[in-house]
């Protein structure tokens, strides 16, 4: 067993799961903030230079886990590790946000898809891409293709 | 406080930290495996369709944390949240690997940079890129530029 504790909390316009855009073509342009605890502020040194950050956070309001589930972007079941479902064995979420600005221990960001007051576990710089021509997106690419065909 | 437990373990050629390529221009092409515990195998359903996976794992051999540190890719100090240092408040690592194949609960992958027997916390599909023209890489871009100039 490993333990983790919040390094801060998300400030998000979403108070309930139902408000978060989901499914195929969902856009995450909501602005919010990462409010880092004062004791960890020194760890943000030089973060302003990065345009995008990887945020790891706890699905603190998820209820247990489910190894197979039907995501909002498809009408078929998939394994939890092939989806972004909150109901994971270790309920850790990952969001890539655009860093808009920093005021002390508060990072203003675009692209939040977490609930308000979600505990933040870690922040990492987003460094590199997989070239698009090397990327395959499995069932999600197939679901998108079916959606375009209206099936 | 949140708790997490391994969903499996990494099989890696690296037995010691000193063997892992580090610093500017380090290439991570090592092949290895993600050995998922039998109880979670059902969660891998459909994962074969994805070319790349995000692996979250525990830096189980890291020793405490340091809010400021000098990464192997630079000779200047940066905040821990602007680096990939193992010495983080919550020692969770993130690696993007290429999925080469699956045999039951074992995923053969390329791009491991973890130590052998590292505990795996989660696997997520890698879905999208930030367009290269929108990406700024902060101190790392600057360190690379200084390296090219030999300074």
Interface residues (C-beta under 8 A of the other chain):
Chain A: X1 X2 X3 X4 X5 X7 X36 X40 X42 X43 X44 X45 X46 X47 X48 X49 X50 X51 X52 X54 X56 X58 X60 X67 X68 X77 X78 X79 X80 X81 X82 X83 X84 X88 X89 X90 X92 X94 X96 X98 X119 X121 X122 X123 X124 X125 X126 X127 X129 X130 X132 X134 X135 X136 X137 X138 X139 X140 X141 X142
Chain B: X1 X2 X3 X4 X5 X7 X36 X40 X42 X43 X44 X45 X46 X47 X48 X49 X50 X51 X52 X53 X54 X56 X58 X60 X67 X68 X77 X78 X79 X80 X81 X82 X83 X84 X88 X89 X90 X92 X94 X96 X98 X119 X121 X122 X123 X124 X125 X126 X127 X129 X130 X132 X134 X135 X136 X137 X138 X139 X140 X141 X142
